[in-house]
């Protein structure tokens, strides 16, 4: 039981550590290339300047202390030698001799009596170890001590010839002040170096990312259909290889797209002739339908439905091929969007579909191609009829509040079907995309080109189309078209 408890207790820390690493990795992925280069340069400059600060400060400190120590010791020995000579000639005037010595806060132990020149630097400030070494053992010694929070170097020199011990306190405050000034200068230089490193990182990041930005813009243009886009030759040999590979890839893609577009166009054109013959034959058979037996009539009905579906597929393929070839031309004219939607719904597959229009939307006009926008509305209604249970509503609304200038208008088609799953909403407007329900659809389902044509037509008009859930929270899909529009001035 205790082993099990220990194991359970160990689990949360591992999970927490793993979560921490995941969070760090995600944050690192969110940092861009230029920012990483800038941070690398800045961090490198900071680390380098920090090492230089530490090295320079320690080197300067050691040199200053060594020089100060050497000068103070030499001066102390000179003063001690002078004091020894004076004590031999005037052994009874120790205080006067110290005052005339001109030394740095001297202290004399003579005939077991302590004679200080400064009351703050008497025998009480001497460490016991230093006093024992100099006075008792007769060995010269020095020690860095603090007196009144001031660093001083206590130097002790025995004078056995006269039975005395001489001490001197060298001032280290000037050394500390000098070191502080040096440290401030080094820190300031470190800040400048780090800032220069960050600036170099910004410049290097921009220069490094410039080819990537150009490649990104080219890729975006290619994704938008401009397959003739190429990258300009680069002077750098490494970038030149990347540019050549990219241009070769785009050239191969352009050839394949052109080949596929020609294939779709050729197939569509080749199918139109036999399709027209088949349609004419079906019409002849339809004229004599009453003479056929019941089973033949049922077969004829299926044939009529399939021929109609086939005709729609061929027309869609032809339209798609025109988009790919760049042969689509819009016949633009201004018209009222509300009345246009009512007319488009009236000639659709569900002519009795309810159309609701905002009061302000009645005065909105768009500049577009009537035929193609009517095809857009018809395709959305057909899609809702096929997959939305047949209960369809159409609305014309405005995204902007009433007190703001009008720039867009929405045409919304809603149904009461199962809706479009969130994971499929990004691909539902792709060609031949039929969603996860494709396997459950019957023979009347389309080939997946209707919504693709909707997207192409709307984009040609400078608008966009998307799908989400119904606004009222009920089950179903909500297809929304946004088109540039303007309001008629009264």
TAWO-V471551 format. One record per backbone hydrogen bond with DSSP energy under -1.0 kcal/mol. NH is the residue of the N-H (numbers start at 1). CO is the residue of the C=O. E is the energy in kcal/mol with one decimal. If there is no record, write none. Layout:
# TAWO-V471551
NH & CO & E
NH & CO & E
This chain:
# TAWO-V471551
5 & 1 & -2.5
6 & 2 & -2.3
7 & 3 & -2.1
8 & 4 & -2.5
9 & 5 & -2.3
10 & 6 & -1.4
14 & 10 & -1.2
15 & 11 & -2.1
16 & 12 & -3.0
17 & 13 & -2.6
18 & 14 & -2.6
19 & 15 & -2.7
20 & 16 & -2.0
21 & 17 & -2.3
22 & 18 & -2.5
23 & 19 & -2.4
24 & 20 & -2.3
25 & 21 & -2.6
26 & 22 & -2.6
27 & 23 & -2.4
28 & 24 & -2.2
29 & 25 & -2.1
30 & 26 & -1.5
36 & 32 & -2.2
37 & 33 & -2.5
38 & 34 & -2.5
39 & 35 & -2.9
40 & 36 & -2.4
41 & 37 & -2.6
42 & 38 & -2.9
43 & 39 & -3.1
44 & 40 & -2.6
45 & 41 & -2.8
46 & 42 & -2.4
47 & 43 & -2.9
48 & 44 & -2.6
49 & 45 & -2.7
50 & 46 & -2.6
51 & 47 & -2.4
52 & 48 & -2.4
53 & 49 & -2.6
54 & 50 & -2.6
55 & 51 & -2.8
56 & 52 & -2.9
57 & 53 & -2.7
58 & 54 & -2.4
59 & 55 & -2.4
60 & 56 & -2.8
61 & 57 & -3.0
62 & 58 & -2.6
63 & 59 & -2.3
64 & 60 & -2.8
65 & 61 & -2.7
66 & 62 & -2.5
67 & 63 & -2.8
68 & 64 & -3.0
69 & 65 & -2.7
70 & 66 & -2.6
71 & 67 & -2.8
72 & 68 & -2.6
73 & 69 & -2.4
74 & 70 & -2.5
75 & 71 & -2.6
76 & 72 & -2.5
77 & 73 & -2.6
78 & 74 & -2.1
79 & 75 & -2.6
80 & 76 & -2.6
81 & 77 & -2.3
82 & 78 & -2.1
83 & 79 & -2.6
84 & 80 & -2.3
85 & 81 & -1.8
86 & 82 & -2.2
87 & 83 & -2.7
88 & 84 & -1.5
89 & 85 & -1.4
90 & 86 & -3.1
93 & 90 & -1.1
97 & 93 & -2.0
98 & 94 & -2.2
99 & 95 & -2.1
100 & 96 & -2.1
105 & 103 & -1.2
107 & 167 & -2.9
108 & 115 & -2.3
109 & 165 & -2.7
110 & 113 & -2.9
111 & 163 & -1.2
113 & 110 & -1.0
115 & 108 & -3.5
117 & 106 & -1.6
121 & 118 & -1.8
125 & 122 & -1.2
131 & 127 & -2.3
132 & 128 & -2.6
133 & 129 & -1.9
134 & 130 & -2.1
135 & 131 & -2.6
137 & 132 & -1.9
139 & 133 & -2.4
141 & 156 & -2.1
143 & 154 & -2.2
145 & 152 & -2.7
147 & 150 & -2.6
152 & 145 & -2.9
153 & 170 & -2.3
154 & 143 & -2.9
155 & 168 & -2.9
156 & 141 & -3.5
157 & 166 & -3.4
159 & 164 & -3.4
162 & 159 & -1.2
164 & 159 & -2.5
165 & 109 & -2.1
166 & 157 & -3.1
167 & 107 & -3.2
168 & 155 & -2.1
169 & 104 & -1.3
170 & 153 & -2.6
172 & 151 & -1.8
176 & 172 & -2.2
177 & 173 & -2.5
178 & 174 & -2.4
179 & 175 & -2.7
180 & 176 & -2.4
181 & 177 & -2.2
182 & 178 & -2.4
183 & 179 & -2.6
184 & 180 & -2.5
185 & 181 & -2.3
186 & 182 & -2.5
187 & 183 & -2.7
188 & 184 & -2.4
189 & 185 & -2.4
190 & 186 & -2.3
191 & 187 & -2.4
192 & 188 & -2.2
193 & 189 & -2.6
194 & 190 & -2.7
195 & 191 & -2.6
196 & 192 & -2.6
197 & 193 & -2.3
198 & 194 & -2.5
199 & 195 & -2.6
200 & 196 & -2.7
201 & 197 & -2.3
202 & 198 & -2.5
203 & 199 & -2.4
204 & 200 & -3.1
205 & 201 & -2.9
206 & 202 & -2.3
207 & 203 & -2.5
208 & 204 & -2.7
209 & 205 & -2.7
210 & 206 & -1.3
213 & 209 & -2.9
214 & 210 & -2.3
215 & 211 & -2.5
216 & 212 & -2.6
217 & 213 & -2.7
218 & 214 & -2.3
219 & 215 & -2.7
220 & 216 & -2.3
221 & 217 & -2.2
222 & 218 & -2.5
223 & 219 & -2.5
224 & 220 & -1.4
225 & 222 & -1.7
226 & 221 & -2.3
227 & 225 & -1.8
229 & 226 & -1.4
240 & 236 & -2.3
241 & 237 & -1.7
242 & 238 & -1.5
243 & 239 & -2.9
244 & 240 & -2.7
245 & 241 & -2.3
246 & 242 & -2.5
247 & 243 & -2.8
248 & 244 & -2.4
249 & 245 & -2.2
250 & 246 & -2.4
251 & 247 & -2.5
252 & 248 & -2.3
253 & 249 & -2.4
254 & 250 & -3.0
255 & 251 & -2.4
256 & 252 & -2.2
257 & 253 & -2.8
258 & 254 & -2.7
259 & 255 & -2.4
260 & 256 & -2.8
261 & 257 & -3.0
262 & 258 & -2.7
263 & 259 & -2.2
264 & 260 & -2.7
265 & 261 & -2.4
266 & 262 & -3.1
267 & 263 & -2.9
268 & 264 & -2.2
269 & 265 & -2.4
270 & 266 & -2.7
271 & 267 & -2.0
272 & 268 & -1.0
275 & 271 & -1.9
276 & 272 & -2.5
277 & 273 & -2.1
278 & 274 & -2.7
279 & 275 & -2.6
280 & 276 & -2.5
281 & 277 & -2.3
282 & 278 & -2.2
283 & 279 & -2.3
284 & 280 & -2.0
285 & 281 & -2.3
286 & 282 & -2.7
287 & 283 & -1.8
289 & 286 & -1.5
291 & 288 & -1.1
292 & 289 & -1.6
297 & 293 & -2.1
298 & 294 & -2.1
299 & 295 & -2.0
300 & 296 & -2.6
301 & 297 & -2.4
302 & 298 & -2.0
303 & 299 & -2.3
304 & 300 & -2.7
305 & 301 & -2.3
306 & 302 & -2.5
307 & 303 & -2.6
308 & 304 & -2.3
309 & 305 & -2.3
310 & 306 & -2.8
311 & 307 & -2.7
312 & 308 & -2.2
313 & 309 & -2.2
314 & 310 & -2.5
315 & 311 & -2.4
316 & 312 & -2.3
317 & 313 & -2.6
318 & 314 & -2.4
319 & 315 & -2.3
320 & 316 & -2.7
321 & 317 & -2.5
322 & 318 & -1.8
323 & 319 & -1.8
324 & 320 & -2.4
325 & 321 & -2.0
327 & 322 & -2.3
333 & 368 & -1.6
335 & 366 & -1.9
337 & 364 & -1.8
340 & 336 & -1.9
341 & 337 & -2.3
342 & 338 & -1.9
343 & 339 & -2.2
344 & 340 & -2.7
345 & 341 & -2.5
346 & 342 & -1.9
347 & 343 & -1.2
348 & 345 & -1.4
353 & 350 & -1.7
356 & 394 & -2.7
358 & 396 & -2.4
363 & 360 & -1.5
364 & 361 & -1.6
365 & 486 & -2.8
366 & 335 & -2.2
368 & 333 & -2.1
373 & 369 & -2.4
374 & 370 & -2.6
375 & 371 & -1.7
376 & 372 & -1.7
377 & 373 & -2.2
378 & 374 & -2.5
379 & 375 & -2.5
380 & 376 & -2.1
381 & 377 & -2.2
382 & 378 & -2.8
383 & 379 & -2.4
384 & 380 & -2.4
385 & 381 & -2.7
386 & 382 & -2.3
387 & 383 & -2.3
388 & 384 & -2.2
392 & 390 & -1.1
393 & 414 & -2.4
394 & 354 & -2.6
395 & 412 & -2.7
396 & 356 & -2.7
397 & 410 & -2.1
404 & 401 & -1.6
409 & 483 & -2.1
410 & 397 & -3.1
411 & 481 & -2.2
412 & 395 & -3.1
413 & 479 & -2.8
414 & 393 & -2.8
415 & 477 & -1.9
416 & 388 & -1.4
424 & 421 & -1.4
425 & 422 & -1.0
427 & 424 & -1.1
428 & 424 & -1.1
430 & 427 & -1.8
432 & 448 & -1.6
433 & 430 & -1.6
438 & 435 & -1.4
440 & 437 & -1.3
441 & 438 & -1.2
445 & 442 & -1.5
453 & 449 & -2.4
454 & 450 & -1.8
455 & 451 & -2.3
456 & 452 & -2.2
457 & 453 & -2.8
458 & 454 & -2.5
459 & 455 & -2.3
460 & 456 & -1.9
461 & 457 & -1.1
462 & 459 & -1.7
463 & 458 & -2.5
464 & 482 & -1.7
466 & 480 & -1.8
468 & 478 & -1.9
473 & 470 & -1.1
478 & 468 & -2.3
479 & 413 & -2.7
480 & 466 & -2.8
481 & 411 & -2.4
482 & 464 & -3.0
483 & 409 & -2.3
485 & 407 & -2.2
486 & 365 & -2.1
488 & 363 & -3.4
